[in-house]
Amino acid sequence: MEKLFTVIDETATWLQEELKCSYLEAVAETGENIFHEEILQEEVSELLKKRLKKAYESISLHDWKNEHIRKALQLAMLKGMKEYVQPHHQMTPDAVSVFIGYLVDEFTKTYFSLSLLDPAIGTGNLMTAVLNQLTNKKVRSYGADVDDLLLKLAYVSANLQQHEIQLFHQDSLKPLFIEPVDVVVCDLPIGYYPDDENAKSFRLHAKSGHSYAHYLFIEQSIRYTKEGGYLFFLVPNTLFTSDESKDLHALIKEETFIQGLLQLPLSMFKNEAAAKSIFILQKKGTYAKAPKQTLLAQLPSFSNKQAMQAMVLKLEQWLKENRS
């Protein structure tokens, strides 16, 4: 993986200097080159073309598993994110993405095929981490994001990992041109939604001022989930502490069954105010029913293998006793 990252990083740095673009844009450009096995930037010098060709020839994607490709790209994207000032577009921590993939696989054990949506797909890291866990299922995947550069990175990442994902460059809180899906995964964008007029089409819009984007994303996700489908959100621990949270709570209670709330270890976050949890819902439907007991847990550190194994056993036992 380090070798692959080194090639992506070096070639992106060369392209960044030559094309006078950002490092993230250059990662997308070099990813395209690697996927197509040719240098697509006609404007670069012959000398650079030779250097790029030599670097690309030193690797073969067939030598790496999808998770290695995803992690190498993730490292490059994380490096680029430091100069890309979009605080609501922080990448989902790697261990969390993989764990959400595990949860999706466990909750959909009986599915032979499923449809999957990430309405705030960003660079596609969470989505591809989940897809890499679902190798035993046929999956139709959809992602949307308003940021064209992040969406291009998601496109490149999907191509290099050979995942078919239908991507939409749009405001995800406007109508999506997809049928309802079996599963939604989303690292909720936290903050205010600037389009007050469009917000009025949501039950959770603010009575005055801007609405919370993360509230609207939950409502939109529920809209685009099939009856009995599952939703896996990464939410702030403060989700239900605002004045408007009673409306959110009412919507969730009306439309879904809360399956679980798994609090991530506080050690993952710079401060307690930024801490997050994995919130698992099931949309109500003919064959959906509330669990006998909601799964509530404080997750141990992901690096503590023994504690994580104990947590996984607890989770598997809960699924046996509670899954619809």
HUURGI-V87000 format. One record per backbone hydrogen bond with DSSP energy under -0.5 kcal/mol. NH is the residue of the N-H (numbers start at 0). CO is the residue of the C=O. If there is no record, write none. Layout:
NH;CO + NH;CO
//
This chain:
4;0 + 5;1 + 6;2 + 7;3 + 8;4 + 9;5 + 10;6 + 11;7 + 12;8 + 13;9 + 14;10 + 15;11 + 16;12 + 17;13 + 18;14 + 19;15 + 20;15 + 25;21 + 26;22 + 27;23 + 28;24 + 29;25 + 30;26 + 31;27 + 32;28 + 33;29 + 34;30 + 35;31 + 36;32 + 37;32 + 39;37 + 41;39 + 43;40 + 48;44 + 49;45 + 50;46 + 51;47 + 52;48 + 53;49 + 54;50 + 55;51 + 56;52 + 57;53 + 57;54 + 58;55 + 62;59 + 63;60 + 67;64 + 68;64 + 69;65 + 70;66 + 71;67 + 72;68 + 73;69 + 74;70 + 75;71 + 76;72 + 77;73 + 78;74 + 79;75 + 80;76 + 81;77 + 81;78 + 82;79 + 83;79 + 84;82 + 85;83 + 88;85 + 89;86 + 96;92 + 97;93 + 98;94 + 99;95 + 100;96 + 101;97 + 102;98 + 103;99 + 104;100 + 105;101 + 106;102 + 107;103 + 108;105 + 110;107 + 113;137 + 115;139 + 116;182 + 117;141 + 120;117 + 120;143 + 123;120 + 127;123 + 128;124 + 129;125 + 130;126 + 131;127 + 132;129 + 133;129 + 133;130 + 136;133 + 137;111 + 138;136 + 139;113 + 140;138 + 140;163 + 141;115 + 142;165 + 143;117 + 144;167 + 147;145 + 150;146 + 151;147 + 152;148 + 153;149 + 154;150 + 155;151 + 156;152 + 157;153 + 158;154 + 159;155 + 160;156 + 161;158 + 162;157 + 164;162 + 165;140 + 166;164 + 167;142 + 169;144 + 169;167 + 171;169 + 173;170 + 177;175 + 180;223 + 181;114 + 182;114 + 183;229 + 184;116 + 185;231 + 187;185 + 187;233 + 192;210 + 193;191 + 195;193 + 198;194 + 199;195 + 199;196 + 200;197 + 201;198 + 204;201 + 210;192 + 212;190 + 213;190 + 215;211 + 216;212 + 217;213 + 218;214 + 219;215 + 220;216 + 221;217 + 222;218 + 223;219 + 224;221 + 225;180 + 227;282 + 228;225 + 229;181 + 230;280 + 231;183 + 232;230 + 232;278 + 233;185 + 234;232 + 234;276 + 236;274 + 238;235 + 240;237 + 244;241 + 245;242 + 246;243 + 247;243 + 248;244 + 249;245 + 250;246 + 251;247 + 252;248 + 253;249 + 254;250 + 255;251 + 256;281 + 258;256 + 258;279 + 259;279 + 260;294 + 261;277 + 262;260 + 262;296 + 263;275 + 267;264 + 268;265 + 273;270 + 274;271 + 276;234 + 277;261 + 278;232 + 278;276 + 279;259 + 279;277 + 280;230 + 280;278 + 281;256 + 282;228 + 283;254 + 287;284 + 294;258 + 295;293 + 296;260 + 298;262 + 298;296 + 303;300 + 304;302 + 307;303 + 308;304 + 309;305 + 310;306 + 311;307 + 312;308 + 313;309 + 314;310 + 315;311 + 316;312 + 317;313 + 318;314 + 319;315 + 320;316 + 321;317 + 322;318
//
